[in-house]
Amino acid sequence: MKRASGDSRRHLPTSPFKPPPPAPPAERFDMHDRVSHDRYGLGVVIGVEDDVAVLVDFGSRQERIPTPFNKLYKL
């Protein structure tokens, strides 16, 4: 007996083969948001490219940070 390819499998709560949890939504940044980056330090968002990247001014340099924003946190 074959399953249709579009059907999702049922996972039991005690199964060691649980499906991975859904990825959290990417954080959204707006102009003039104060941010912190693990490598570059404190900065201010000076440009937003939809959900693709943000341009951040860190004082001594400007960096374009692409999604996912792993090391960038809104303050």
N, C-alpha and C positions, 0 to 999 in steps of 0.2 A: 504494500500500500504506500503510494507516494503522496507527499504533500505538495500543494501548489506552491510555486516559488514566492508568491506574494503574501502567503500566510505567515504570521509571526508565531514563533514557538511559545508554548506556555512554560514558564519557569516556576518551579516549586520554591517556596520560601526557604527550604532547607537544602536546596541544591548548591553544590560548590561551584557550579557553572552559571552564576547569576550574570545577567546582562550588565554591561558597564553603565554607571550612572550617566545621565545626560550631562553634556558639557554646560557649565554655567554661562550665561550670556556675557558677551564682551562688555566691559565697562565703557560707558559713553563719556566723552569729555567735551566741554564747551569752551569757547573763547574765554580767556582770562582766568581759567581754573588754575589754582595753585596745585602743583603736583610734586611728588618726590620720586626719584629714580634711584635704584640701588647703585648704579655706577656713576651717574652724573650729578646726583644731589638734588637740591631744590630748584624748581623752575616754574615758569608760567606758560600756559598753552597760548600760542600766538597764531595757530592755524589748525583747522580740522578738515581732513579729506574724507568725508562721509564716514564709513566704517572701515576704511583702509589704513589710515595712519593719522598721526597728529604731529604738528611741528611745535617743539618746545624750546623756549629760550631759557638757558641755564646760566645766564649772566656772561660767562666767558665764551660760550659757544651755543649754537643752535643745532638741535638734532631732530631728525625726522624719525619717529618711533612707529614702526608698522605694527598692525595687529598680529597676534594677540599681545596685549600689553602686559606681559608677564612680570616685568620689574617696575612698572609705572603705577603709582598709587595716587588717588585724589586725596587732598588734605582737607 
